[in-house]
Amino acid sequence: MNIVDIFSKNLKKYRLEKKLSQEKLAELCSFNRTYISSLERGIRTPSLKSIEIISEKLERSEERFSR
């Protein structure tokens, strides 16, 4: 499993733990819902800034997305 796959899996896991829809997470992050969907499916690779924003909104450290 590569880093994008790990990030994608963890993004979805942490989003669901917070009981957030893709749309709600996107709104909190000021992203488009389709961007969150693409990240979760491993279609897009997030920038470091995107990882920082998402981790802040999901209350997880950036490092937890890569484990």
Residue pairs with C-beta under 8 A, 6 or more apart in sequence:
1 9
3 66
4 42
4 45
5 42
6 65
6 66
6 67
7 39
7 46
7 51
7 65
7 66
8 39
8 40
8 41
8 42
10 64
10 65
10 66
10 67
11 36
11 39
11 40
11 54
11 65
12 40
14 58
14 60
14 64
14 65
15 22
15 25
15 36
15 40
15 58
18 25
18 58
18 59
20 28
20 58
22 33
22 36
22 37
22 40
23 33
25 31
25 36
25 54
25 57
25 58
26 32
26 33
26 35
26 36
28 57
29 36
29 50
29 53
29 54
29 57
30 53
31 50
31 53
35 44
38 44
39 46
39 50
39 54
46 54
51 62
51 65
52 62
54 65
55 61
55 62
55 64
55 65
